[in-house]
Amino acid sequence: MSDDRTPPASDGPRDWEAGVYHRVSQPHAGWGADVLGRLELRGDETVLDAGCGSGKVTAQLVQRLPRGRLIGVDGSPAMIEQALKLLPPTVELVLQDLTELALPDPVDAVVSSATFHWIADHELLFARLAGVLRPGGRLEAQCGGAGNVADVEAAIDRLRQREPWATAFTGWDGPWNFGGPEETEARLRAAGFVDVRCWLEPRDVTPDDAYSFLHAVVLGAHLDRLPVEVHDDFVEAVRSELASAGGEPITIHYERLNISAVRAGGDAGAGESPDQIAARLRGA
């Protein structure tokens, strides 16, 4: 079967280095496999991978849905283009921001890995996910949680105290939203989920290629705020700080927030748009 899907174009800011990410993100693929292991499937369901990235985790679902439908959504044109190279034409790939998520038909399950912590508005995110799930549909996800990559954040904070990085990130709190289990459970319930369970799980990563891992997986949003000519210097400065604090080879300490929930049945959220639900959750 020929693949006539067309890679999307983007006029926005610098995109993910999807090819490098795909090569060095094996730890994330393993964590994604753990998420999929929590999902029971008959094989004829419709499943959405929310934040499919380069398609590594999505690919693990293909054989589990021989009679089903698999949809991958991501907001990065480069990631979608990389996923096109990996996934068969039966997988539907959609370029869409998850805070604007809309599908023509409800899905039976949503899975996600290494994505939600990149989204600032979790109230809107969870409302959008509830909006595409059928009543009784499952959400199984994992993302960065409270304390995730705290060693990297500490290294960057130290760099902010000296030149040439002292003013590089003035007025910016960083790209990550690392929620805790209790606050995340409350947001999910308010968005229309039941049987909610969230828990943290520590994971350590000692990357084989520390420079590429930091550059393509961890620090992309920071590099967006720096001139291109100092990107390499910044990555090396962070790597050096991590090595000074913890030795060589560097190890990055992750805290993964696991999410397991079911979309409520009945009239939960009926009559409200995802934006209205999110505004209600925020107390607007």
Backbone as CSV, one residue per row, in Angstrom:
resi,resn,N_x,N_y,N_z,CA_x,CA_y,CA_z,C_x,C_y,C_z
1,MET,0.843,-1.185,0.000,0.000,0.000,0.000,0.887,1.246,0.000
2,SER,0.629,2.172,-0.901,1.421,3.398,-0.926,0.967,4.330,0.176
3,ASP,1.902,5.167,0.622,1.623,6.114,1.702,1.572,7.506,1.098
4,ASP,0.348,8.040,0.926,0.206,9.346,0.290,0.018,10.457,1.311
5,ARG,0.307,10.154,2.582,0.223,11.197,3.591,1.328,12.217,3.349
6,THR,1.009,13.476,3.443,1.955,14.542,3.150,2.486,15.144,4.433
7,PRO,3.809,15.195,4.620,4.360,15.838,5.807,3.932,17.296,5.867
8,PRO,3.532,17.782,7.046,3.059,19.154,7.172,4.198,20.150,7.152
9,ALA,3.879,21.374,6.793,4.836,22.468,6.839,4.542,23.340,8.044
10,SER,5.534,24.105,8.475,5.346,24.981,9.617,6.096,26.282,9.405
11,ASP,5.437,27.399,9.741,6.080,28.704,9.710,6.341,29.209,11.119
12,GLY,6.202,28.352,12.120,6.356,28.741,13.511,7.804,28.721,13.949
13,PRO,8.041,28.719,15.275,9.404,28.715,15.798,10.114,27.399,15.512
14,ARG,11.412,27.375,15.830,12.220,26.179,15.617,11.524,24.952,16.179
15,ASP,11.455,23.909,15.367,10.728,22.706,15.756,11.679,21.732,16.445
16,TRP,11.102,20.639,16.953,11.893,19.565,17.543,12.885,19.002,16.525
17,GLU,14.032,18.562,17.016,14.969,17.818,16.177,14.537,16.360,16.208
18,ALA,13.518,16.062,15.410,12.801,14.801,15.541,13.668,13.584,15.244
19,GLY,14.563,13.701,14.269,15.409,12.559,13.948,16.345,12.196,15.087
20,VAL,16.950,13.209,15.696,17.828,12.955,16.835,17.016,12.456,18.022
21,TYR,15.877,13.093,18.261,15.004,12.644,19.352,14.653,11.168,19.184
22,HIS,14.291,10.790,17.984,13.910,9.399,17.723,15.067,8.449,18.051
23,ARG,16.282,8.891,17.760,17.458,8.034,17.976,17.803,7.869,19.448
24,VAL,17.662,8.939,20.247,18.185,8.912,21.618,17.114,8.751,22.693
25,SER,15.845,8.690,22.302,14.765,8.686,23.301,14.296,7.290,23.687
26,GLN,15.194,6.319,23.654,14.802,4.961,24.007,14.232,4.844,25.418
27,PRO,14.761,5.573,26.414,14.131,5.486,27.743,12.659,5.857,27.710
28,HIS,12.315,6.882,26.950,10.922,7.318,26.877,10.052,6.265,26.191
29,ALA,10.615,5.584,25.196,9.871,4.515,24.535,9.584,3.381,25.510
30,GLY,10.561,3.081,26.381,10.338,2.049,27.389,9.275,2.437,28.384
31,TRP,9.270,3.704,28.795,8.231,4.169,29.717,6.865,4.129,29.035
32,GLY,6.851,4.449,27.742,5.593,4.368,27.004,5.068,2.950,26.928
33,ALA,5.977,1.980,26.789,5.566,0.575,26.772,4.898,0.192,28.086
34,ASP,5.401,0.735,29.190,4.771,0.466,30.486,3.343,0.998,30.523
35,VAL,3.131,2.175,29.938,1.784,2.755,29.876,0.862,1.850,29.068
36,LEU,1.321,1.403,27.908,0.493,0.538,27.063,0.192,-0.781,27.758
37,GLY,1.094,-1.232,28.616,0.868,-2.479,29.340,-0.297,-2.405,30.303
38,ARG,-0.709,-1.193,30.669,-1.861,-1.031,31.560,-3.188,-1.025,30.805
39,LEU,-3.139,-1.015,29.470,-4.348,-0.874,28.664,-4.766,-2.224,28.090
40,GLU,-5.946,-2.692,28.478,-6.495,-3.931,27.933,-7.254,-3.628,26.645
41,LEU,-6.926,-4.366,25.590,-7.553,-4.147,24.291,-8.046,-5.462,23.710
42,ARG,-9.220,-5.417,23.039,-9.726,-6.577,22.293,-9.071,-6.656,20.922
43,GLY,-8.765,-5.481,20.355,-8.162,-5.412,19.035,-9.006,-4.700,18.008
44,ASP,-10.248,-4.304,18.401,-11.122,-3.630,17.435,-11.473,-2.204,17.879
45,GLU,-10.730,-1.666,18.867,-11.039,-0.344,19.394,-10.428,0.765,18.533
46,THR,-10.864,1.980,18.810,-10.237,3.180,18.277,-9.423,3.804,19.401
47,VAL,-8.115,3.958,19.166,-7.197,4.445,20.204,-6.474,5.677,19.690
48,LEU,-6.381,6.681,20.538,-5.664,7.912,20.234,-4.371,7.959,21.033
49,ASP,-3.256,8.198,20.354,-1.982,8.477,21.016,-1.836,9.991,21.041
50,ALA,-2.030,10.583,22.212,-2.033,12.035,22.366,-0.609,12.518,22.625
51,GLY,0.005,13.100,21.592,1.406,13.462,21.653,2.249,12.303,21.173
52,CYS,2.006,11.878,19.942,2.632,10.644,19.430,4.113,10.805,19.138
53,GLY,4.602,12.048,19.053,6.016,12.263,18.807,6.485,11.587,17.534
54,SER,7.643,10.941,17.587,8.218,10.312,16.404,7.607,8.956,16.090
55,GLY,6.653,8.517,16.913,5.906,7.301,16.599,6.398,6.032,17.250
56,LYS,7.421,6.119,18.108,7.971,4.905,18.717,6.941,4.157,19.550
57,VAL,6.207,4.886,20.378,5.200,4.236,21.228,3.982,3.855,20.401
58,THR,3.586,4.726,19.487,2.450,4.428,18.605,2.664,3.112,17.875
59,ALA,3.886,2.880,17.426,4.198,1.659,16.670,3.940,0.410,17.494
60,GLN,4.084,0.518,18.810,3.854,-0.639,19.675,2.379,-1.021,19.745
61,LEU,1.509,-0.102,19.329,0.067,-0.371,19.365,-0.453,-1.008,18.082
62,VAL,0.300,-0.913,17.007,-0.207,-1.342,15.702,-0.659,-2.798,15.729
63,GLN,0.186,-3.691,16.251,-0.150,-5.111,16.265,-1.263,-5.444,17.247
64,ARG,-1.525,-4.558,18.199,-2.570,-4.812,19.190,-3.943,-4.373,18.698
65,LEU,-4.005,-3.755,17.516,-5.285,-3.280,16.984,-5.491,-3.805,15.562
66,PRO,-5.509,-5.134,15.379,-5.623,-5.680,14.019,-6.936,-5.329,13.340
67,ARG,-7.971,-5.094,14.118,-9.284,-4.747,13.540,-9.724,-3.354,13.983
68,GLY,-8.825,-2.618,14.563,-9.175,-1.328,15.131,-8.659,-0.154,14.318
69,ARG,-8.651,0.992,14.978,-8.248,2.251,14.352,-7.284,2.952,15.295
70,LEU,-6.174,3.432,14.751,-5.137,4.065,15.557,-4.874,5.469,15.017
71,ILE,-4.955,6.447,15.914,-4.781,7.852,15.549,-3.629,8.424,16.374
72,GLY,-2.696,9.076,15.724,-1.619,9.770,16.416,-1.746,11.265,16.206
73,VAL,-1.741,12.013,17.290,-1.841,13.470,17.222,-0.604,14.079,17.855
74,ASP,-0.039,15.071,17.198,1.094,15.791,17.768,1.083,17.214,17.228
75,GLY,1.597,18.138,18.027,1.643,19.534,17.613,2.903,19.917,16.874
76,SER,3.840,18.974,16.704,5.119,19.260,16.057,5.131,18.732,14.624
77,PRO,5.282,19.608,13.622,5.394,19.118,12.242,6.569,18.162,12.051
78,ALA,7.705,18.438,12.702,8.867,17.564,12.536,8.614,16.185,13.110
79,MET,7.918,16.113,14.239,7.609,14.811,14.828,6.639,14.030,13.940
80,ILE,5.639,14.705,13.419,4.697,14.017,12.520,5.432,13.504,11.280
81,GLU,6.341,14.314,10.751,7.098,13.873,9.581,7.945,12.648,9.902
82,GLN,8.556,12.624,11.083,9.345,11.465,11.497,8.448,10.242,11.674
83,ALA,7.264,10.438,12.266,6.333,9.323,12.466,5.853,8.747,11.141
84,LEU,5.721,9.601,10.120,5.320,9.118,8.800,6.297,8.074,8.262
85,LYS,7.574,8.226,8.608,8.599,7.305,8.121,8.526,5.954,8.821
86,LEU,7.983,5.940,10.025,8.001,4.732,10.842,6.705,3.937,10.780
87,LEU,5.578,4.642,10.741,4.284,3.993,10.925,3.631,3.619,9.605
88,PRO,2.864,2.539,9.585,2.176,2.131,8.354,1.056,3.108,7.999
89,PRO,0.617,3.101,6.737,-0.420,4.034,6.301,-1.753,3.849,7.020
90,THR,-1.956,2.719,7.682,-3.204,2.512,8.410,-3.322,3.418,9.637
91,VAL,-2.192,3.944,10.101,-2.217,4.855,11.253,-2.524,6.262,10.762
92,GLU,-3.550,6.868,11.335,-3.926,8.232,10.970,-3.112,9.213,11.814
93,LEU,-2.376,10.098,11.151,-1.554,11.074,11.839,-2.131,12.466,11.641
94,VAL,-2.270,13.181,12.747,-2.925,14.489,12.725,-2.002,15.508,13.385
95,LEU,-1.750,16.618,12.690,-0.995,17.733,13.263,-1.981,18.642,13.985
96,GLN,-1.916,18.628,15.326,-2.890,19.402,16.103,-2.360,19.611,17.516
97,ASP,-2.527,20.817,18.027,-2.194,21.111,19.416,-3.214,20.418,20.311
98,LEU,-2.743,19.756,21.373,-3.674,19.014,22.224,-4.644,19.922,22.964
99,THR,-4.295,21.197,23.154,-5.249,22.109,23.793,-6.326,22.566,22.816
100,GLU,-6.194,22.168,21.557,-7.224,22.436,20.549,-7.793,21.135,20.000
101,LEU,-7.573,20.033,20.706,-7.924,18.710,20.216,-9.409,18.591,19.902
102,ALA,-9.688,18.128,18.698,-11.066,17.864,18.269,-11.025,16.755,17.226
103,LEU,-11.872,15.746,17.405,-11.955,14.629,16.470,-13.401,14.460,16.026
104,PRO,-13.628,13.965,14.812,-15.002,13.821,14.328,-15.807,12.771,15.074
105,ASP,-15.133,11.764,15.620,-15.810,10.684,16.331,-15.071,10.388,17.633
106,PRO,-15.800,9.946,18.663,-15.142,9.646,19.939,-14.257,8.407,19.825
107,VAL,-13.263,8.333,20.694,-12.348,7.204,20.717,-12.614,6.370,21.963
108,ASP,-12.153,5.121,21.924,-12.347,4.207,23.045,-11.293,4.366,24.122
109,ALA,-10.117,4.834,23.736,-9.029,4.974,24.704,-8.067,6.050,24.227
110,VAL,-7.453,6.715,25.193,-6.381,7.675,24.930,-5.147,7.213,25.692
111,VAL,-4.018,7.160,25.004,-2.737,6.893,25.657,-1.829,8.083,25.398
112,SER,-0.889,8.280,26.298,0.049,9.378,26.114,1.280,9.122,26.961
113,SER,2.445,9.511,26.434,3.685,9.395,27.205,4.595,10.574,26.876
114,ALA,5.212,11.119,27.912,6.224,12.174,27.778,5.701,13.413,27.054
115,THR,4.439,13.764,27.308,3.835,14.883,26.579,3.198,15.925,27.491
116,PHE,2.397,15.515,28.453,1.544,16.456,29.174,2.330,17.543,29.891
117,HIS,3.566,17.260,30.318,4.327,18.272,31.055,4.788,19.419,30.170
118,TRP,4.650,19.287,28.860,4.960,20.388,27.942,3.773,21.325,27.758
119,ILE,2.654,21.021,28.375,1.423,21.797,28.188,1.133,22.577,29.462
120,ALA,1.019,23.898,29.357,0.862,24.761,30.533,-0.514,24.631,31.160
121,ASP,-1.540,24.457,30.351,-2.923,24.495,30.834,-3.472,23.066,30.950
122,HIS,-3.312,22.452,32.120,-3.788,21.085,32.296,-5.297,21.024,32.432
123,GLU,-5.927,22.074,32.915,-7.394,22.086,32.968,-7.974,21.957,31.559
124,LEU,-7.463,22.756,30.634,-7.949,22.684,29.258,-7.552,21.364,28.612
125,LEU,-6.347,20.904,28.850,-5.902,19.623,28.289,-6.832,18.497,28.687
126,PHE,-7.119,18.369,29.982,-7.956,17.259,30.435,-9.386,17.394,29.932
127,ALA,-9.861,18.631,29.800,-11.195,18.836,29.231,-11.243,18.393,27.775
128,ARG,-10.183,18.688,27.032,-10.117,18.255,25.629,-10.074,16.732,25.526
129,LEU,-9.287,16.096,26.372,-9.206,14.635,26.331,-10.538,14.004,26.685
130,ALA,-11.211,14.560,27.696,-12.538,14.050,28.047,-13.508,14.227,26.889
131,GLY,-13.333,15.317,26.142,-14.242,15.602,25.037,-14.143,14.649,23.871
132,VAL,-12.991,13.985,23.706,-12.846,13.051,22.577,-13.050,11.602,22.999
133,LEU,-13.150,11.339,24.307,-13.346,9.976,24.789,-14.828,9.646,24.908
134,ARG,-15.192,8.443,24.522,-16.560,7.997,24.754,-16.750,7.752,26.247
135,PRO,-17.982,7.837,26.750,-18.226,7.471,28.145,-17.738,6.049,28.431
136,GLY,-16.979,5.897,29.479,-16.396,4.608,29.802,-15.048,4.360,29.169
137,GLY,-14.587,5.274,28.310,-13.288,5.134,27.668,-12.155,5.405,28.647
138,ARG,-11.016,4.791,28.404,-9.892,4.867,29.338,-8.852,5.896,28.888
139,LEU,-8.228,6.513,29.883,-7.040,7.336,29.699,-5.897,6.693,30.478
140,GLU,-4.840,6.338,29.767,-3.627,5.820,30.393,-2.467,6.669,29.899
141,ALA,-1.753,7.299,30.823,-0.722,8.248,30.418,0.421,8.271,31.423
142,GLN,1.519,8.848,30.972,2.653,9.118,31.850,3.357,10.363,31.329
143,CYS,3.774,11.224,32.252,4.475,12.442,31.883,5.405,12.827,33.022
144,GLY,6.116,13.916,32.859,6.942,14.407,33.948,6.078,14.915,35.085
145,GLY,6.420,14.528,36.321,5.668,14.956,37.488,6.514,15.785,38.432
146,ALA,5.960,16.109,39.571,6.642,16.955,40.546,8.034,16.409,40.851
147,GLY,9.041,17.244,40.695,10.423,16.839,40.931,11.139,16.318,39.713
148,ASN,10.451,16.241,38.571,11.075,15.725,37.353,12.250,16.610,36.925
149,VAL,13.322,15.999,36.499,14.562,16.654,36.048,14.951,17.833,36.941
150,ALA,14.759,17.679,38.243,15.108,18.751,39.175,16.597,19.062,39.119
151,ASP,17.417,18.060,38.817,18.857,18.296,38.710,19.190,19.178,37.514
152,VAL,18.450,19.011,36.416,18.649,19.871,35.252,18.204,21.297,35.568
153,GLU,17.055,21.427,36.227,16.575,22.768,36.596,17.573,23.459,37.526
154,ALA,18.148,22.712,38.460,19.130,23.293,39.379,20.384,23.734,38.614
155,ALA,20.810,22.939,37.643,21.974,23.304,36.837,21.719,24.589,36.067
156,ILE,20.526,24.711,35.481,20.185,25.923,34.739,20.111,27.123,35.679
157,ASP,19.568,26.928,36.864,19.508,28.023,37.843,20.911,28.504,38.214
158,ARG,21.861,27.583,38.341,23.228,27.994,38.638,23.832,28.787,37.483
159,LEU,23.532,28.362,36.258,24.047,29.082,35.099,23.480,30.490,35.014
160,ARG,22.250,30.655,35.473,21.625,31.990,35.444,22.356,32.983,36.334
161,GLN,23.181,32.506,37.211,23.879,33.388,38.144,25.163,33.961,37.553
162,ARG,25.528,33.552,36.345,26.782,34.053,35.768,26.645,34.246,34.263
163,GLU,27.514,35.076,33.754,27.514,35.370,32.323,28.076,34.177,31.548
164,PRO,27.651,34.004,30.276,26.742,34.872,29.517,25.266,34.523,29.658
165,TRP,24.929,33.713,30.677,23.563,33.208,30.778,22.705,33.994,31.766
166,ALA,23.265,35.001,32.409,22.568,35.679,33.498,21.253,36.309,33.048
167,THR,21.196,36.817,31.833,19.975,37.478,31.356,19.267,36.682,30.258
168,ALA,19.742,35.476,29.983,19.205,34.716,28.841,17.737,34.348,29.023
169,PHE,17.320,34.114,30.272,15.949,33.632,30.498,15.183,34.536,31.464
170,THR,15.522,35.813,31.473,14.877,36.767,32.371,13.364,36.784,32.147
171,GLY,12.608,36.652,33.241,11.154,36.711,33.156,10.489,35.446,32.657
172,TRP,11.250,34.367,32.527,10.707,33.097,32.011,10.898,32.019,33.055
173,ASP,9.815,31.335,33.380,9.868,30.300,34.415,10.243,28.926,33.874
174,GLY,10.384,28.816,32.569,10.722,27.526,31.979,9.551,26.907,31.250
175,PRO,9.795,25.820,30.514,8.776,25.261,29.621,7.907,24.174,30.223
176,TRP,8.192,23.753,31.470,7.597,22.525,31.967,6.511,22.772,32.998
177,ASN,5.513,21.896,33.007,4.428,21.913,33.993,4.405,20.543,34.656
178,PHE,5.125,20.440,35.772,5.253,19.159,36.466,4.253,19.103,37.617
179,GLY,3.125,18.446,37.390,2.089,18.353,38.403,2.331,17.224,39.384
180,GLY,1.702,17.330,40.531,1.746,16.262,41.519,0.527,15.368,41.403
181,PRO,0.534,14.211,42.043,-0.591,13.274,41.934,-1.909,13.852,42.425
182,GLU,-1.905,14.505,43.588,-3.169,14.965,44.172,-3.827,16.037,43.305
183,GLU,-3.049,17.042,42.888,-3.632,18.110,42.079,-4.086,17.576,40.722
184,THR,-3.354,16.617,40.173,-3.735,16.052,38.881,-5.009,15.229,39.003
185,GLU,-5.133,14.452,40.071,-6.368,13.695,40.289,-7.562,14.636,40.394
186,ALA,-7.410,15.741,41.108,-8.511,16.686,41.269,-8.908,17.297,39.922
187,ARG,-7.938,17.641,39.111,-8.228,18.228,37.801,-8.933,17.221,36.902
188,LEU,-8.508,15.968,36.940,-9.138,14.942,36.104,-10.586,14.703,36.521
189,ARG,-10.825,14.611,37.807,-12.206,14.405,38.276,-13.096,15.567,37.869
190,ALA,-12.582,16.769,38.020,-13.377,17.941,37.662,-13.642,18.015,36.159
191,ALA,-12.757,17.430,35.362,-12.924,17.434,33.908,-13.872,16.344,33.422
192,GLY,-14.314,15.454,34.320,-15.267,14.433,33.918,-14.727,13.020,33.925
193,PHE,-13.657,12.789,34.685,-13.093,11.441,34.785,-13.418,10.832,36.147
194,VAL,-13.535,9.505,36.168,-13.750,8.751,37.402,-12.700,7.649,37.476
195,ASP,-12.720,6.898,38.583,-11.717,5.843,38.781,-10.314,6.383,38.516
196,VAL,-10.055,7.566,39.055,-8.796,8.263,38.789,-7.722,7.797,39.770
197,ARG,-6.550,7.514,39.230,-5.404,7.178,40.073,-4.150,7.760,39.439
198,CYS,-3.401,8.534,40.239,-2.143,9.122,39.777,-1.052,8.804,40.793
199,TRP,0.141,8.500,40.311,1.243,8.189,41.217,2.570,8.518,40.546
200,LEU,3.556,8.846,41.383,4.889,9.168,40.901,5.787,7.938,40.913
201,GLU,6.702,7.910,39.969,7.629,6.786,39.842,9.001,7.324,39.434
202,PRO,10.022,7.177,40.269,11.339,7.695,39.909,12.022,6.830,38.850
203,ARG,12.642,7.482,37.918,13.425,6.795,36.882,14.706,7.595,36.637
204,ASP,15.827,6.921,36.520,17.098,7.562,36.214,17.518,7.213,34.795
205,VAL,18.105,8.180,34.107,18.591,7.975,32.748,20.054,8.394,32.680
206,THR,20.892,7.486,32.226,22.295,7.787,31.938,22.465,7.653,30.428
207,PRO,22.309,8.759,29.703,22.295,8.655,28.231,23.652,8.294,27.661
208,ASP,23.633,7.464,26.621,24.875,7.101,25.932,25.496,8.314,25.245
209,ASP,24.656,9.152,24.686,25.093,10.367,23.995,24.499,11.553,24.755
210,ALA,25.215,11.996,25.791,24.663,13.012,26.689,24.375,14.310,25.961
211,TYR,25.270,14.727,25.070,25.058,15.989,24.362,23.771,15.937,23.531
212,SER,23.614,14.892,22.715,22.432,14.793,21.852,21.160,14.669,22.675
213,PHE,21.223,13.927,23.780,20.050,13.754,24.623,19.622,15.095,25.208
214,LEU,20.560,15.829,25.761,20.218,17.140,26.319,19.714,18.077,25.227
215,HIS,20.375,18.065,24.086,20.053,18.988,23.002,18.666,18.727,22.434
216,ALA,18.346,17.472,22.161,17.126,17.142,21.421,15.952,16.772,22.298
217,VAL,16.212,16.295,23.513,15.131,15.797,24.365,14.790,16.775,25.482
218,VAL,15.800,17.371,26.098,15.578,18.118,27.339,15.535,19.627,27.139
219,LEU,16.454,20.176,26.361,16.694,21.618,26.382,16.167,22.375,25.165
220,GLY,15.355,21.749,24.335,14.909,22.404,23.105,14.230,23.738,23.332
221,ALA,13.352,23.825,24.321,12.637,25.077,24.569,13.579,26.164,25.072
222,HIS,14.604,25.774,25.807,15.601,26.747,26.255,16.409,27.264,25.068
223,LEU,16.769,26.373,24.162,17.542,26.785,22.999,16.753,27.729,22.106
224,ASP,15.425,27.588,22.091,14.591,28.495,21.312,14.776,29.947,21.740
225,ARG,15.190,30.164,22.986,15.314,31.509,23.518,16.748,32.049,23.426
226,LEU,17.605,31.299,22.789,19.014,31.683,22.680,19.419,31.830,21.218
227,PRO,20.395,32.683,20.928,20.940,32.747,19.559,21.538,31.395,19.156
228,VAL,21.394,31.059,17.906,21.861,29.760,17.424,23.346,29.563,17.700
229,GLU,24.119,30.630,17.621,25.563,30.484,17.759,26.003,30.085,19.167
230,VAL,25.113,30.175,20.156,25.505,29.772,21.514,24.785,28.500,21.964
231,HIS,24.032,27.846,21.078,23.320,26.621,21.451,24.270,25.560,21.991
232,ASP,25.341,25.291,21.258,26.280,24.255,21.688,26.907,24.612,23.029
233,ASP,27.240,25.893,23.206,27.850,26.324,24.464,26.906,26.111,25.641
234,PHE,25.617,26.382,25.434,24.652,26.226,26.524,24.472,24.755,26.883
235,VAL,24.332,23.902,25.878,24.172,22.477,26.146,25.383,21.944,26.899
236,GLU,26.564,22.330,26.464,27.784,21.870,27.135,27.869,22.429,28.550
237,ALA,27.413,23.668,28.755,27.434,24.248,30.098,26.511,23.469,31.035
238,VAL,25.325,23.089,30.550,24.408,22.294,31.376,25.012,20.924,31.652
239,ARG,25.573,20.293,30.634,26.194,18.976,30.824,27.318,19.055,31.859
240,SER,28.122,20.107,31.768,29.225,20.276,32.696,28.725,20.473,34.128
241,GLU,27.664,21.235,34.299,27.079,21.435,35.623,26.569,20.120,36.203
242,LEU,25.920,19.320,35.380,25.423,18.024,35.838,26.582,17.107,36.221
243,ALA,27.645,17.145,35.441,28.813,16.313,35.743,29.482,16.771,37.030
244,SER,29.560,18.086,37.243,30.172,18.613,38.468,29.394,18.199,39.707
245,ALA,28.063,18.147,39.558,27.215,17.807,40.705,27.132,16.307,40.948
246,GLY,27.151,15.511,39.873,26.903,14.084,40.044,27.932,13.153,39.452
247,GLY,28.955,13.691,38.811,29.990,12.856,38.229,29.709,12.457,36.795
248,GLU,30.696,11.798,36.202,30.600,11.297,34.826,30.448,9.780,34.842
249,PRO,29.678,9.200,33.917,28.797,9.878,32.974,27.598,10.496,33.698
250,ILE,27.003,11.500,33.099,25.909,12.181,33.777,24.678,11.275,33.855
251,THR,23.947,11.424,34.941,22.663,10.747,35.129,21.609,11.803,35.394
252,ILE,20.490,11.716,34.699,19.385,12.658,34.874,18.285,11.945,35.641
253,HIS,17.811,12.586,36.686,16.818,11.983,37.563,15.416,12.424,37.143
254,TYR,14.632,11.465,36.710,13.258,11.715,36.269,12.265,11.277,37.344
255,GLU,11.166,12.004,37.430,10.003,11.592,38.222,8.825,11.521,37.274
256,ARG,8.336,10.315,37.024,7.253,10.141,36.063,5.912,10.119,36.787
257,LEU,4.996,10.940,36.303,3.633,10.992,36.836,2.762,10.071,36.004
258,ASN,2.319,8.979,36.600,1.428,8.034,35.931,-0.017,8.443,36.151
259,ILE,-0.826,8.311,35.099,-2.227,8.718,35.127,-3.082,7.574,34.597
260,SER,-4.074,7.187,35.378,-5.028,6.162,34.949,-6.422,6.645,35.324
261,ALA,-7.330,6.708,34.337,-8.660,7.262,34.600,-9.646,6.751,33.560
262,VAL,-10.926,6.913,33.879,-12.014,6.493,32.991,-12.927,7.690,32.756
263,ARG,-13.333,7.891,31.507,-14.283,8.957,31.196,-15.624,8.610,31.805
264,ALA,-16.177,9.533,32.582,-17.462,9.296,33.232,-18.567,9.089,32.203
265,GLY,-19.570,8.325,32.583,-20.722,8.135,31.715,-21.766,9.201,31.981
266,GLY,-22.936,8.989,31.446,-24.049,9.899,31.718,-23.829,11.265,31.112
267,ASP,-24.224,12.290,31.888,-24.231,13.655,31.369,-23.078,14.494,31.903
268,ALA,-22.000,13.860,32.357,-20.880,14.621,32.891,-20.357,15.586,31.837
269,GLY,-20.375,16.871,32.166,-19.887,17.886,31.246,-20.813,18.175,30.087
270,ALA,-22.020,17.607,30.075,-22.938,17.812,28.957,-23.284,19.281,28.826
271,GLY,-23.299,19.758,27.579,-23.670,21.137,27.317,-22.533,22.121,27.442
272,GLU,-21.376,21.694,27.893,-20.225,22.575,28.040,-19.166,22.230,27.001
273,SER,-18.550,23.254,26.436,-17.413,23.041,25.557,-16.175,22.796,26.411
274,PRO,-15.117,22.201,25.832,-13.883,22.036,26.603,-13.360,23.346,27.182
275,ASP,-13.493,24.439,26.423,-13.032,25.730,26.947,-13.858,26.160,28.155
276,GLN,-15.176,25.923,28.112,-16.029,26.270,29.246,-15.705,25.409,30.465
277,ILE,-15.459,24.126,30.217,-15.085,23.244,31.323,-13.786,23.706,31.955
278,ALA,-12.792,24.037,31.105,-11.505,24.489,31.639,-11.660,25.776,32.425
279,ALA,-12.482,26.705,31.931,-12.696,27.957,32.664,-13.349,27.690,34.010
280,ARG,-14.305,26.763,34.043,-14.953,26.407,35.314,-13.939,25.814,36.275
281,LEU,-13.054,24.937,35.770,-12.050,24.317,36.628,-11.095,25.340,37.207
282,ARG,-10.798,26.368,36.435,-9.885,27.413,36.913,-10.590,28.425,37.808
283,GLY,-11.900,28.267,37.963,-12.634,29.179,38.825,-12.992,30.488,38.159
284,ALA,-12.942,30.499,36.804,-13.261,31.749,36.092,-14.771,31.999,36.123
